[in-house]
């Protein structure tokens, strides 16, 4: 379970940095970068948020190729190192460097979130997969809420918030360092990898000694010695039976076999966007400050509802199927 939570906590970076400029953008622009013209401020806020989403878009596109080439765990560790570097970039008092840091933050955050789900599915025992998925969402929304606590922590005083911008933006480096140490201590750097990664490396090999050794190392951290040999042998036999079968690719998603599933997935994500939650994630403080002057409070309420949804998902995990949870979310 510890390894499941360690992998699931990948999403902390995404949660913190996607939300932190909700309360921090305008104080920084006003007091650090001396921007006071409303049109200029609104344009700068839009660019700050766009940079993050652009980096995330690039990260999602590149994620699969990097994972196949480097390995899942190795990629996670390298991205965690990049996340630490991004924290340091936020210390530079330059709007241009801030935009670069936001792009890199989106890039690393998206890869971290995707790879957390991939590693949970490919490496963890099946009984932990669902718990790990919901835990990943909880890590995301909890760190999002922590980012939004900036307003009440500093008494909703924009000047006080701007005086501490370096600490606010760089503090996640502590978590990054801890995670780098724990990931290397538990998985090594390239020693333990996803079974799917090892299958690809030995797909054309006639001698499967190396495959057996690597699978033994991977499964050895999850299973006892009594069942380990049986599980490794079964995995190799399944691999030999399927290695020459047709393998889907990106174009395959448009085929008759996968088109319906693809459309369902797209529709579910579109409906999630139609709730407006991402707009609130980026701009809730600004919106409610202009409407009712209580942007900080309303942002915390939105964050609390996100966390409540995560705990509700955890409680219903074993009572409802994954499809039932998805249907309930879509109807909401």
Phi, psi and omega in degrees: 000324180300316180294325177299314180291325178298316179290317182298330182289000174309331188282356183300320183296317179300311183299315184290311187279342174284336184256340191294329181277358171299307177272342191262337189302305185293317175302319179294315182295321181287315191255334180265312182261003173056040175260121181235345177292123185304318180294320179293319180296313180299320178295318181294319178299316178300319179293322179299315181286324179295322180300319179297312183292327177295316177298321178295320179298315179295319180299318180296319180295320185275345190303310185299313180297319179294320180294320180290327183277316185266329189107149185295308184293317179300319179296318179300316181293316180296321179291326177294322175296317177299321179299321178295319178297320179299320177303319180290325178299328180293350180281343184280128181275077180207129181294323178298315178294325178298318179296319177297316179298322179294319178297314179294326178294316176296319179300308182291324181295317182293318179295319179300314182294317180294314183292331175300314179295320181295313181293320177301319182286319188272334188248324187279148173305145188303329183292343181260349189298310182296317178299319178296321179297314179292323178297321177300318178295321179295318176301320181296309186286330178292316178291330174298315178294322177299320177298322182283347177287354179304316182301301181293329181299323180258021175066028181056025178267109185297324180291320176296319178299315182294331180293340183244023187298325181294316178295316182299318185277336185258350186300331179296351179299332179297314179295320180300315181296315179300316182293322178300314180297314182292320180296315180292321181295325185266329184244347187072187179241085181098354181281314180250124183222171177297139175307322180298326177293315180293325178300318181293324181292331185247018183299322182261358185282140177274323178272118184257019178298315180297321178298317181296318180297316182290322177293325177297318178296319182291308183288339183296336180276353182245335188236154180286164180299331183293323183258352188298311183297319179298316182293318179295315180298317179297319180296318180293320178297318178295322178297315181295329180284334187247353189295336180261003179283163179298136179245129182290155174228190183299319180295331182298336181298338180271356181285165180302329184293323187246353188300319182295318179296321179298315181295321177298317180297314180299314181298320180295319179289324176297317180295325176297320179292325182294342176292340180084007186298321181290327175297320178290325178303319183274325194232009187300318180299314180296318182296308185284335172297321181284331182275313188222000178075013181235043183301318180298316181294313182294326177296320177294323178297317178298317179296319180296323179293326176297315180296319179299321177297322178296316179292325177297319177298322179295319182290326183268002187302317184266352180264329180242151177285167178301319180296322179296320178296320179295317180297319180297317179296319180294318180295326178295000000 
